[in-house]
Amino acid sequence: MPRAAWVVLLAVALGGCGAMQPEVELPAAQPTARDTMLAPRNDIDLGGRWDASLDGLRNDDQRVADVAWRIVTANAALCADVAPRSGIVLQSALEYSPRLRPAARVAFGLDDRPAVEAVAAGSPSAVAGVRVGDVLVGVAGRALDHPAAAPTGPDRRPASDRTVEAAQARLTEALAAGPAALDLVRGGAPLRLTIAPRMVCAYDAQVIPGGQLNASADGRQVLISTALVSYARSDEMLALILGHEFAHDVLRHRERLDRVGFARNVLGPLGSNPASLWTAEREADYVGLYLTARAGYDIARAPEFWRRFPQTSGDLGWSHPGAAERVAALTAARDEIAGKIARGEPLIPNVIMGARR
């Protein structure tokens, strides 16, 4: 399509977009001269040193599982969508592409059945004794339906997460009724462990291999690249990123943007009015800081972390407010939270009265 036609299409799309109305009351913020000073490019790790190995992926999976678990458990009272969770992250050889699948089988001891990829620290599964590498073969006395083990030789089947999704759905269903018995295989021997459910925000976090500093939320889960996990050198930094993305899910931004957007399923972010995207990002920064603080993470350096975040990453120029405004808003939110802590007030974001939730 000629470039001019794309311009017309974009203009029509934006003209058909309504503006998403805010649902949280942001504290007043005024950018300072320091807020406009971005870190020099040579002072920023752009993720080029991320660990692309399967061992690196396993470590990233565990880090994200631990931090995400703290956030979703600490904020269940703020989430409209809650579900019983165990703290188990599952994987299967079928999730890997044909190119990586043989290496994944060797590195992780995988076959086509769902196996434990990570166990969140402090979760019911960790308490029950579930270990990384355990193979899940049954839930609540019912065997899982597994595909036959892949034959030796070239494996050209496309990557699929259906096996893991089916196992997770069965586990969630069983936990909704109370403690559930898991039938596992560990080192070739059968094992049964009983998991007590815990009600948490019904959002999951998943690590995606990639060298770009990307994270996103789709209303059901958060996706974060391995490069971005590496960029977040501490768990506090990782919690700031995950808190922001989980806030998009808590605030149902995808659903709200779809209601006012035009052809978002075709145009992606371009299918939304930029003002709506900025509203969503401002709300996620604000509420995300609350989610992070409620999980017990230190948010004192949040403005500095985002001030130093590469402004060329992803689509920040289109969908996010400018760096100076963002840093100032985060500073105001951080100070608001600190004030509530000092006064012994509950850490609850300020909601606009009358806003539809």
N, C-alpha and C positions, 0 to 999 in steps of 0.2 A: 504494500500500500504506500502511495506517495506520502512524503513527510507532511505535506499540507493537509492531507486527509486525516492523518493522525491528530494534527492540531485541532481540526474541526471536531473530530470524535471526542477528544479530551474536553473541549469547550462545552460540547453538548452534555457530556457526562457530568461535569462539574456544575453546569447550569441546572441539572436535574437533581442535584444533591441538596437535601436539607441540612441544617446544622444540628448536630447532636447537643442536647441540652446538658449542662453539667449537673452532677448529683452530689458533689461534695463541695464544701465551703473552704476554699484555699486561704491560708493566711496571707496577709499583705506582704509583698516583697518588692524590694527596689534594688536592682543590680548596682554593684559598686565597681570602681575602677579595677579592682583585683579580679572581679568575676569575668571581666572581658579579656583577661590575660590567659590564653591557652598555653599549655605546656609545649615546649619545643618538640618537633617531630623526633629528634634524636634522643629525647628523654622518655619516649613512650615505647613500650613493648607491644608491637602490633600483632603479636600472636605468631610471629614467624618461627618461634622456637617451641611451638607446641609439639607434644609427643604423639607422633602418628602411629606408634606401635600398638599392638593389641594389648600389651601390658599397660601402656599408657591409658588406653580406653577403659580398662578394668579399674584403674585407679580413679579416673574421672567419674565413672559410674558410681563408685563408692562415695566419693566426695559429694556428688550431687544428691545421692540418696540420703546421706546424713543431714545435709543442710535443708533439703526440701522437707524431710520428715519433721524437723523442728518447726518449720514455718507452718505446715498444714495442720499440725497438732495444736500449736499455740493459738491458732486463729480460727478454730472451728466455730466459735461463737459469732464470728463476723461473716461466715460463709453461708449463703443461702443454699448451696449444694454441699451436703455432707454425705459421707458413706463410710461403712466399716472397712478399715484397711489393716493389713498385717505388717507392713514395712518391708515386704519382699519385692524385689525387682527381678523379673524373669527374663530369660532370653532363650533363643533356640537357634540352631545352626541355620534354619530356614530364613532367619532375619537377615543374614549376610548375603551379599551378592555372590554369584558363582565364582567370581575372582577371589574373594576373601574367604569363602566358606571352608575350603580345605585347611587354611591356616587357623581359622577360628576353631575348627574341630580339634586340632592338635593342641592349640594354646589353652583352650578352656575345657577340653574333654567333652565337647558337645556332640549330641546327635540331634535328631529332629524333634525330640521331646523338650518340653519347657524345663529349664534348669535355673537354679538360683544364681543370678548375676551379682546381686548385692543385697545385703541385709542392713537396713538402716539402724544405726546405733540407738539403743534405748527403745526400739520398737518391740511389739509383742513377739515377733518372730525371733528377734535377738534374744529376748528373755527365754523363749521356749527352746532355744538351742539350734535353730536352723542355721546352716552354714552355706557359704558360697560354694557352688559346685553340686549341691544336692539336686537330684532330679525329681521333679514332682510328677507322680504317677496316679495319684488319686486324692480326692477331697471328700470329706464326710462319708467315707465308706464307699464312694462311687469312683470307679476307675475313669481316668480321663481318656478320651478318644485321641490316640496319637497316630499320625501317619507312620507308615512303615519306615524303618531306618533307610537312609539313602544308600543306594548301592555303591560299591567301589567304582572308581573310574571317573570320567568327566561328569560333573553335575551341572546341568544347564538350566535347572528350574529357576524361575525368577525369585527374588527375595520376597518373603511374605511374613507378616506378623500375626496371621490369623491363629496360629497355634498358641502363641503367647496370649493373645487377646481372649481366646476361648477359655484358657486356663484361668486367667485373671477374673473373667466374668463368673466362672464357677466358684472361685474362691470368695469373691465379693458376695455372691448369693448365699453361700454357706455361712459366712461370718455374720450376715444379717440376722441369722437365727440364733447366734450365740457362738461360744467356742467351737472351733472346727478342728477335726482330726485331719492331718495331712499325711498321706502315704508318700514316703520319699525313698529314694535309692541313694545310698552313700557308699562309695567304694565298692559297688556291686552288691551290697547287702541291704535288705529292706529295713525301713525304720518308720515308726509312726510317732508324730509329735502333735500335741494339741495346742492350737493358737487361740488366744483370747482376742476378740475384735476390739478395735478402738475407733471411735467416730472422729473423723478428721475432714478437712476440706476435701472434696471429691475431685481433686486435680492432681495429676501425676507430672513428674519431670523426667525427661529422657535426653540422653546425650547423643548428639549426632556427629559423626566424624566430619571434620571440615576445617579448613585453614582460615575462614573468615570469622570476624568477631560478630557473630549473629546469635540472637535469641528471639523467640516468638511465643505467643500464646494463642490458642485457637478456641478457647472456651472450655476445653476439656483437659488439655495438658500443656506443659511448657516444654519447648525444645530449645536446647542450648548446644552450641558447637563446642567441639573439643578445644579449639583455639581460644574461645572465650573463657572456658573453664581454666585453661592455663594462664590466661591473662589475669584472672582473679586469683592472685597469689595466695591470699588468705581466705579462710572461711567467711570472715566478715565481708570481704569484697564479693565473694560468691553469693552471700545472702542478700546483698544489696541488689544484685542482678536478678536473682530468683524472686525476691520480694516484689520487685517492679513487675516482672512478668506474671506472677501469681495475682497481683492486683488487677491486671487486665481481666483475668478470669473471674475474680471475686466481683468486680464491677460489671461483668457481662458486656464488655466492650464490643466483642464481635457481634453479639446479638443486637446491641444498640446501634452500632454502625451499619449493620445490614438493614435496619429499619429506615434509616435516613439516607442510605447510599443508593447508588445507581450502578447496576451491573458489577458489583464487587466480585462476584464469582468469576468474572471475565477479566476485569481490570485490576483486581487486587487493590492496593492502597490508592491507586489512581481513581478507583470508583467511589471514593469518599471525598467530601469537601475537606480541604486542608484544615479548615477551622475545626472540624469534627475530630480529625486526627490529633490536632494539638490539644484539644480538650481531653481526649483519651490519655495522651501522654502526660499531661499535667496531673490528671487524677491518679494515674498509675505511679508517678513519682511520689505524690503525697501519700496515698494509701499504702504504697509499697514500703515506705519508710516506717509506717506504723506496723505493718506485718513483720518487718524485720526486727524492730525494737521489741515487739511483743514476744518474739521467739528468743529473746535474750541476747541478741547480737548488738555489738557496739556500733552506733550509727553516727558517732561524732565526726568521722572523716568522710561521711557520705558526699557532702558538697565538693570536697577536694577530689574524691574519686571520680565523680562525673565531670569535674572541670578538666581533669587530665585524660578523660576518655577520648580516643581518636574521633574527631568530628567528621572525618571522611568515611567512617564505618557505615556500611549498609545504606539505608535510605534516610539517614538522620536529617539531611537538608530538606527533604520533602515533608516528612511526617512528624518531626519533632520541633519544639521551640528552639530558639537559639541558645547557645551554650551559656551566655551570660544570664539570660532569664531563667534558665533551668537551674543553674547554680544558686541564684538568689532565692528561688522558690524552695529549693531543698534546704537551704540555710534557715529560712523561715519555718519550714516544717520541722526540722531538727530542733530548733529552739522551742517551738510549740510543744513538742513531745517532752523535751527536757523540763519545761515548766510544769507540765502535768505530772511528771514523775516527782518533781520537788514538792508539789502540793498534794501528793498522794491521790491524784485523780486517775480514773481508769483510762487506759490508752485506747480510746475510741475515736476514729476520724470524725470530723465535724461534717455532718450530713446536711444538705440544704433542705429545710423544712418543706414538705409538699412534693419533693422529688420522688418520682416513681421508681421503686426498686424491683 
